[in-house]
Amino acid sequence: VVHHSQLPTTEQRYIITMPPQTSFWRIAGMSYLQYVAKASSTIRAGLKEPAKRKAMEQEKYFFNSSTWEGGVQSSKTPVGTP
């Protein structure tokens, strides 16, 4: 007979059943880019001024998007905040 205090907790059972190569962001149903963006945003939000203001500037992004058809690039479409 096993006493209930000797049984693994829910967290321990989860860790035991998790495949060793699985990343936590994958288990959470996120892509790596989503995980990195969320983690970066959370860290920046926790900073104190003036470092926070400087770090929040890094959250802004801007790039151009275009498609290729028949080996020719179409016009570029701006994406993000300039």
VMD Tcl script that draws the C-alpha trace (Angstrom):
set ca {
  {0.00 0.00 0.00}
  {1.34 3.42 -0.99}
  {0.59 6.39 1.21}
  {-0.86 9.43 -0.64}
  {2.14 11.58 0.37}
  {4.39 9.26 -1.66}
  {2.44 9.72 -4.91}
  {3.82 12.22 -7.41}
  {2.11 15.62 -7.59}
  {0.32 16.70 -10.74}
  {3.35 18.79 -11.75}
  {5.71 15.84 -11.20}
  {3.47 13.54 -13.26}
  {3.42 16.12 -16.07}
  {7.21 16.35 -16.09}
  {7.58 12.57 -15.93}
  {5.28 12.02 -18.94}
  {6.77 14.84 -21.02}
  {9.13 13.62 -23.75}
  {12.68 14.82 -22.94}
  {13.21 16.60 -26.28}
  {10.00 18.63 -26.14}
  {10.35 22.37 -25.56}
  {8.02 24.13 -23.18}
  {6.95 26.63 -25.83}
  {5.92 23.73 -28.06}
  {3.90 22.16 -25.24}
  {2.15 25.51 -24.74}
  {1.07 25.39 -28.39}
  {3.27 28.31 -29.47}
  {5.78 28.67 -32.26}
  {9.33 29.61 -31.30}
  {8.86 33.10 -32.73}
  {5.68 33.59 -30.67}
  {7.52 32.43 -27.56}
  {10.47 34.77 -28.13}
  {8.18 37.73 -28.85}
  {6.13 37.10 -25.71}
  {9.22 36.60 -23.53}
  {10.88 39.74 -24.89}
  {7.76 41.83 -24.39}
  {7.37 40.57 -20.82}
  {11.00 41.39 -19.96}
  {10.73 44.88 -21.48}
  {7.53 45.59 -19.56}
  {9.26 44.72 -16.28}
  {12.11 47.19 -16.70}
  {12.31 50.51 -14.87}
  {12.61 53.89 -16.58}
  {14.68 55.03 -18.52}
  {15.71 51.52 -19.64}
  {12.05 50.62 -20.20}
  {11.46 53.44 -22.68}
  {14.62 52.55 -24.61}
  {13.74 48.85 -24.70}
  {10.14 49.52 -25.78}
  {11.52 51.30 -28.86}
  {12.98 47.94 -29.92}
  {9.48 46.44 -30.05}
  {8.65 48.54 -33.09}
  {9.22 46.76 -36.36}
  {9.06 47.54 -40.03}
  {9.66 45.43 -43.11}
  {8.45 45.08 -46.67}
  {6.50 42.09 -47.94}
  {6.24 41.00 -51.55}
  {5.37 37.90 -53.54}
  {7.25 36.27 -56.38}
  {5.44 35.03 -59.47}
  {7.22 33.51 -62.45}
  {10.60 34.62 -61.08}
  {9.53 38.27 -60.88}
  {9.05 40.15 -57.62}
  {5.76 42.05 -57.26}
  {5.54 45.47 -55.66}
  {6.58 45.76 -52.02}
  {3.94 46.26 -49.35}
  {5.02 47.96 -46.07}
  {4.32 45.96 -42.90}
  {4.68 47.20 -39.32}
  {5.26 50.63 -37.89}
  {7.88 52.89 -39.53}
}
mol new
graphics top color blue
foreach p $ca { graphics top sphere $p radius 0.5 }
foreach p [lrange $ca 0 end-1] q [lrange $ca 1 end] { graphics top cylinder $p $q radius 0.2 }
display resetview
